[in-house]
């Protein structure tokens, strides 16, 4: 199965939600890259939109594609965000942050009137948790923050199921905001909303990758075609 082709199909379908003059949140990750590329082609053909990128990588790509950009300080209210996801649940709760941009992605999505998620069909799950949950933390006091996270997510001390994300150089991965990421391999998250509230209450946790109540539409591409799921 060609997952890149499926991601591009989902991204192409998402263009149907874009209208001239829109203020768009531009997501981060492998699927969002396809959307930015296809949006750039539309812009070159005369589509007038303005984008707010969710990461430095997306900003650089959008600039190369000729997309006019702004910031949330300049454009604090957006019409639509289109982004990928690492997991999509039946109620359109998401796990995001595999690309390390979860904080900015959530800020941008929250500033948008609507969010459309694009993904290949493999990202659809009955219960969230198969993909490790990213938890963004400040570097200061990391050991204490980790202990608190272990208690909240129900893992034993120094569990190998809670790991500090590292870059290709072996050093801790650093987000665009200067933070670290803990990845929690929980396998199942039966109550994402409750877990999200408890994680947010931990001093030292900046944000988590549970996106709840933000996505209104999911576009899922599979071998049998594209499925569009709307949140009731």
NULO-408709 format. One record per residue (C-alpha): residue in three letters; x, y, z. Coordinates in steps of 0.1 Angstrom, whole numbers. Example, Ala and Ser with C-alpha at 12.3 -4.5 7.8 and 13.67 -1.06 7.14 Angstrom:
# NULO-408709
SITE  res      X      Y      Z
SITE  Ala    123    -45     78
SITE  Ser    137    -11     71
//
This chain:
# NULO-408709
SITE  res      X      Y      Z
SITE  Unk      0      0      0
SITE  Unk     14     34    -10
SITE  Unk      7     55     21
SITE  Unk     22     86      6
SITE  Unk     -2     84    -23
SITE  Unk    -31     80      2
SITE  Unk    -20    109     22
SITE  Unk    -19    130     -9
SITE  Unk    -54    119    -19
SITE  Unk    -67    130     15
SITE  Unk    -48    164     12
SITE  Unk    -63    170    -23
SITE  Unk    -98    163    -10
SITE  Unk    -93    188     18
SITE  Unk    -88    216     -8
SITE  Unk   -126    214    -13
SITE  Unk   -130    231     21
SITE  Unk   -108    260     11
SITE  Unk   -124    292     -2
SITE  Unk   -108    324    -16
SITE  Unk    -99    349     11
SITE  Unk    -97    323     39
SITE  Unk    -73    326     68
SITE  Unk    -58    291     71
SITE  Unk    -39    272     98
SITE  Unk    -13    251     81
SITE  Unk     -4    219     99
SITE  Unk     28    200    104
SITE  Unk     39    165     94
SITE  Unk     40    142     64
SITE  Unk      3    145     54
SITE  Unk      2    182     60
SITE  Unk     32    186     38
SITE  Unk     12    173      9
SITE  Unk    -16    198     16
SITE  Unk      8    227     17
SITE  Unk     23    216    -16
SITE  Unk    -11    213    -33
SITE  Unk    -23    246    -17
SITE  Unk      8    262    -32
SITE  Unk     -2    250    -66
SITE  Unk    -36    266    -62
SITE  Unk    -20    299    -50
SITE  Unk      2    300    -81
SITE  Unk    -30    296   -102
SITE  Unk    -46    326    -85
SITE  Unk    -61    314    -52
SITE  Unk    -59    342    -26
SITE  Unk    -55    329     10
SITE  Unk    -33    337     39
SITE  Unk    -17    309     60
SITE  Unk     -5    307     96
SITE  Unk     20    278     99
SITE  Unk     22    256    130
SITE  Unk     60    250    128
SITE  Unk     92    265    114
SITE  Unk     93    235     89
SITE  Unk     58    244     76
SITE  Unk     67    281     74
SITE  Unk     97    273     53
SITE  Unk     78    250     30
SITE  Unk     49    275     26
SITE  Unk     73    303     18
SITE  Unk     89    281     -9
SITE  Unk     54    274    -23
SITE  Unk     46    311    -25
SITE  Unk     18    311      1
SITE  Unk     12    344     18
SITE  Unk     18    340     55
SITE  Unk      8    357     88
SITE  Unk     11    350    125
SITE  Unk    -16    345    152
SITE  Unk     -5    379    166
SITE  Unk    -14    396    133
SITE  Unk    -43    373    124
SITE  Unk    -57    359    157
SITE  Unk    -89    344    143
SITE  Unk    -87    318    116
SITE  Unk   -114    303     93
SITE  Unk   -100    268     90
SITE  Unk    -70    246    100
SITE  Unk    -61    216     80
SITE  Unk    -37    192     97
SITE  Unk    -28    155     99
SITE  Unk    -31    132    129
SITE  Unk    -13    102    143
SITE  Unk    -46     87    155
SITE  Unk    -82     95    149
SITE  Unk   -110     81    171
SITE  Unk   -146     76    162
SITE  Unk   -156    108    180
SITE  Unk   -128    126    162
SITE  Unk   -106    129    193
SITE  Unk    -71    128    181
SITE  Unk    -35    120    191
SITE  Unk    -11    145    175
SITE  Unk     25    155    181
SITE  Unk     45    128    163
SITE  Unk     62    156    144
SITE  Unk     69    175    176
SITE  Unk     47    205    169
SITE  Unk     17    197    191
SITE  Unk     18    229    212
SITE  Unk     16    253    181
SITE  Unk     -7    229    163
SITE  Unk    -32    230    192
SITE  Unk    -29    268    196
SITE  Unk    -36    273    159
SITE  Unk    -65    248    158
SITE  Unk    -81    264    189
SITE  Unk    -80    298    171
SITE  Unk    -98    284    141
SITE  Unk   -136    282    134
SITE  Unk   -131    247    120
SITE  Unk   -105    220    118
SITE  Unk   -103    194     91
SITE  Unk    -80    164     97
SITE  Unk    -64    145     68
SITE  Unk    -49    110     71
SITE  Unk    -46     77     56
SITE  Unk    -71     51     67
SITE  Unk    -46     33     90
SITE  Unk    -48     63    114
SITE  Unk    -85     54    123
SITE  Unk    -87     35    156
SITE  Unk   -116     23    178
SITE  Unk    -98     35    209
SITE  Unk    -69     60    211
SITE  Unk    -36     49    225
SITE  Unk    -18     26    201
SITE  Unk      3     56    190
SITE  Unk     25     68    219
SITE  Unk     10    100    235
SITE  Unk     34    130    232
SITE  Unk     36    151    263
SITE  Unk     55    184    259
SITE  Unk     74    195    291
SITE  Unk     98    222    301
SITE  Unk    134    210    306
SITE  Unk    137    224    341
SITE  Unk    128    198    367
SITE  Unk    123    171    341
SITE  Unk    128    142    366
SITE  Unk    101    156    389
SITE  Unk     77    162    360
SITE  Unk     83    127    347
SITE  Unk     74    112    381
SITE  Unk     42    132    381
SITE  Unk     33    121    346
SITE  Unk     40     84    355
SITE  Unk     15     87    384
SITE  Unk    -12    103    362
SITE  Unk     -9     79    333
SITE  Unk     -6     48    356
SITE  Unk     29     37    348
SITE  Unk     55     24    372
SITE  Unk     86     45    382
SITE  Unk    111     48    354
SITE  Unk     89     27    331
SITE  Unk    103     20    297
SITE  Unk     69     29    283
SITE  Unk     75     66    291
SITE  Unk    105     78    271
SITE  Unk    122    111    265
SITE  Unk    121    117    227
SITE  Unk    156    121    212
SITE  Unk    167    134    178
SITE  Unk    189    117    153
SITE  Unk    220    130    171
SITE  Unk    210    112    203
SITE  Unk    203    144    222
SITE  Unk    169    153    235
SITE  Unk    145    164    208
SITE  Unk    138    201    213
SITE  Unk    105    216    200
SITE  Unk    102    250    183
SITE  Unk     92    264    217
SITE  Unk    124    251    234
SITE  Unk    107    222    252
SITE  Unk    112    184    255
SITE  Unk     87    157    247
SITE  Unk     79    125    267
SITE  Unk     62     98    247
SITE  Unk     38     76    267
SITE  Unk     31     41    252
SITE  Unk     -3     36    269
SITE  Unk    -18     12    244
SITE  Unk    -54     23    253
SITE  Unk    -68     56    264
SITE  Unk   -105     49    273
SITE  Unk   -112     84    286
SITE  Unk    -91    109    267
SITE  Unk   -109    140    281
SITE  Unk   -102    130    317
SITE  Unk    -65    121    310
SITE  Unk    -60    154    292
SITE  Unk    -73    174    322
SITE  Unk    -51    155    346
SITE  Unk    -20    160    324
SITE  Unk    -26    197    321
SITE  Unk    -27    200    359
SITE  Unk      9    189    362
SITE  Unk     34    217    368
SITE  Unk     60    213    341
SITE  Unk     37    199    315
SITE  Unk     33    225    287
SITE  Unk      8    206    265
SITE  Unk     -3    171    255
SITE  Unk    -11    155    222
SITE  Unk    -48    147    230
SITE  Unk    -69    170    207
SITE  Unk   -104    168    220
SITE  Unk   -134    186    205
SITE  Unk   -113    205    179
SITE  Unk   -117    184    147
SITE  Unk   -150    187    129
SITE  Unk   -142    167     98
SITE  Unk   -118    138     91
SITE  Unk   -108    129     56
SITE  Unk    -95     93     55
SITE  Unk    -80     79     23
SITE  Unk    -78     41     19
SITE  Unk    -75     15     -9
SITE  Unk   -113     16    -14
SITE  Unk   -114     54    -17
SITE  Unk   -119     84      5
SITE  Unk   -142     84     36
SITE  Unk   -153    117     51
SITE  Unk   -164    115     88
SITE  Unk   -181    145    105
SITE  Unk   -183    150    142
SITE  Unk   -219    151    154
//
